[in-house]
Amino acid sequence: MLNQNDGRVRRLGYMHARSDGKVDFKTMSEPCSTKVLTELNEIITVVFELQPVIFAFQIVERNHAALHSTLQDQQVELETYQYASFEKLHDALVDTARQVTNFLASVSSFLDQTDALIKRIWGEKSLEAAAWKRKTHDLYDLRFSYRFLYQLRHFAQHTALPLTDIAVKGKRSSAEKPMAFDITVPITRDALLNETFKWKPEVRSEIEGQPDSFLLLPLIDEHMDSVGRLCLEVIDLQSPRLLECVRYMEAVNRTLQAPQGALPVLVVGNPPSLDQATKLEFIPMAELNRVIRVYNERKTSSAELG
């Protein structure tokens, strides 16, 4: 939130980094009234409320990407050298287990943090809390990946992920062609069931129905989609406020005649020029753009996957 109660004068302005490395500044001559500052604070509050959700979601998203990148790097190395030592495969297994653990932990953090944030900001009996609870329950009921990976996180905390190997298959299209490799990550069914961990009865039954080893990555990919849908649910409920914020910030930029990419600021104090300002308070334009970008990406992804 922007400070407006310290009795200091504030003027709208902007700063803009030019391609030559210099920064342009501009400030309005008239100070902002208390009414304008109050209105600005009320409108941009939605950005600060949604920012922690976006932050937690992007941690999940980047851990998911890192897992795929690890496996892709291993595949490239195999296809480049047409050979992988046991030491290399062991390293690949360690890296994969690390990335899976990071992903599961970040999903758990996203769920817990978002649930707590919704209850703290909008209340336990709010529309937002009811919609969040309904969406998480729907995904839990609909998807084995959600049920299984939600509990696999707890399983891994008490024992270890039963990833015993990286499954590598190679074949040639002809004798003259180099070998093409396919890398998968199987998880061992019986190792999940033979530990003392108490799976929920329905999940245990579903694990028992799996093959001796089954692929983990497709389940993780679907779980990533579930997290994306939950993130979209939270943002979507605030879309009217977001639209109001976007329109307000467009009006601010028109008033400032700010160039594309400029960052609007409040210039604190009463200097004759922006260069002599004692303090700048950044209006969260960059943060708003990030929220909108993630929102649009999630809507597109959900529409494509159905």
C-alpha positions, 0 to 999 in steps of 0.5 A: 500500500502507498503511504498517504498519512505522513502529511507530505506532499505527493505528485504523480510522475513517471520514470522511463529507462531509455535505450541509451541507458539514461532515465527520463523523469517527469512530474506533475506540477499540482500535488495529489489531493487526499481524495486522489490518493485515497482512490488510488490506494483503493483501486490498486489494493487488488494488485497487492492482494493477488501478488502473493498468489502469483508469486507462489504459483510462479514458483510451482511453474518454474519448478515444473519447468526445471524438472522437464529441463533436467530430463531434456538435458539428459536426453540431449546428452544421450543423443549427443554421445550415444552413451551414458555411464552409470554415474551419469544416470545416477546423477540424473536420478538424483537431479530428477528426485530433487526436482520432483521434491521441489515441485511437490513442496511448492504445490503444497506451499501454494495451496496452503498460502493461498488458502490462508490468504483468501481467509485472511483478506476476504474471510472464511465465509466469503464468496472467494473462500467458498469458490476456492474450497469448491474448486480444490474439492472438485479437482481432488474428486476428479483427478487421481493425479491431484489425490495421489500427488497431494499425499505423495508430498507427505509420503516423501517427507516421512520416507523417500520418493521410490524413484529407483531408476531413470528408464531409458529406451533407445532405437534406430530408425535404420542401421546408419542412423544414430540412436534416438532416446526416450527418457521416462521416470517410473515410480515403484508401486510396491515401495509406495504400499510397503511403507508405514505411511497411511494413505487415504483408503481410496488413494491406496486402492488406486495405487494398488490398481497401478502397474508394478511401476508407473510413470510419474511425469504425466501425473505431474503435468496434470497436477501442474494444470490443476494448480494453474486452474486454481490460480485462475479461479482466484484471479478470476473472482477479482477480474472486475476489480482488476479491470477497474485497476487497468482502466485507472492506470491507463487514465494515469498514463494518459494524464502523464503522457507517459511513454510505453514502458514507463513506471508511474511514481509518486514524488514525495516532498516539495522539490522544484524538480523530480531530480531533487525528490527525496523519495519516490513511491512506485505505483505497482504498474509492473506488478499489475502487468504481471498479474494480467499476464499470468491471468491471460496465460491461465485462461488460454491454457485452460481453454486449450486443455478443456 
